[in-house]
Amino acid sequence: MTQIEDPELRAVLDEVDRTPDTTQGSAAADWAALADRMNFIVDLFRSRQRDASLRRTPFRPDQVAAMQLGLRPLGPL
């Protein structure tokens, strides 16, 4: 993972990421512990940030139109 250069982001990550700049050791041992969850989630988000598929629109135009009318769209959501 790329090094973080923004000082404000680095400060936040220093608080929640026990495994800085790597995914090794990021597994959550206890999902009831917020610190464990955040450590995992930070690495998950950082490792997927460049995945182009995450920038696609989640719904087709016809599904958006149905939702705007308060209807459940057809097809998989």
C-alpha positions in Angstrom: 0.0 0.0 0.0 1.2 3.5 -0.8 2.6 5.6 2.0 0.2 8.3 3.3 1.7 11.8 3.0 -1.3 13.9 4.2 -0.6 14.8 7.8 -4.3 14.9 8.9 -5.0 11.5 7.3 -1.8 10.1 8.8 -2.9 11.3 12.3 -6.3 9.5 11.9 -4.7 6.3 10.7 -2.2 6.4 13.5 -5.1 6.2 15.9 -6.9 3.3 14.2 -4.5 1.3 12.1 -2.3 -1.1 14.2 -0.7 -2.4 11.0 0.4 0.7 9.1 1.0 0.5 5.4 0.5 -3.3 5.2 -2.4 -5.7 5.5 -0.4 -8.3 7.4 -1.8 -8.6 10.9 -5.0 -6.7 10.1 -7.4 -9.5 10.9 -9.9 -8.8 13.6 -9.5 -11.1 16.5 -12.6 -9.8 18.3 -15.4 -8.2 16.2 -17.0 -6.9 19.4 -13.9 -4.7 19.9 -14.1 -1.4 18.0 -10.3 -1.2 17.7 -10.1 -4.6 16.0 -12.9 -3.8 13.6 -11.4 -0.4 12.7 -7.9 -1.9 12.1 -9.4 -4.4 9.6 -11.7 -1.8 7.9 -8.9 0.7 7.4 -6.8 -1.9 5.6 -9.8 -3.2 3.6 -10.6 0.3 2.3 -7.0 1.2 1.6 -6.4 -2.0 -0.3 -9.5 -1.5 -2.5 -9.3 2.2 -3.1 -8.1 1.9 -6.7 -10.6 -0.7 -7.8 -12.4 0.9 -10.8 -15.5 -1.2 -10.3 -16.3 0.7 -7.1 -16.8 3.9 -9.2 -19.6 2.4 -11.3 -23.1 3.5 -10.7 -24.8 0.9 -8.6 -28.2 1.1 -10.3 -29.4 1.2 -13.9 -31.4 4.3 -15.0 -34.7 2.3 -14.9 -34.0 1.2 -11.4 -33.3 4.8 -10.3 -36.6 5.9 -11.9 -38.5 3.2 -10.0 -36.9 4.1 -6.7 -37.7 7.8 -7.2 -41.4 6.7 -7.5 -41.1 4.8 -4.3 -41.2 1.4 -6.1 -38.9 -1.6 -5.8 -36.9 -1.8 -9.0 -36.9 -4.9 -11.1 -33.8 -7.1 -11.2 -31.0 -7.7 -8.8 -30.1 -4.8 -6.6 
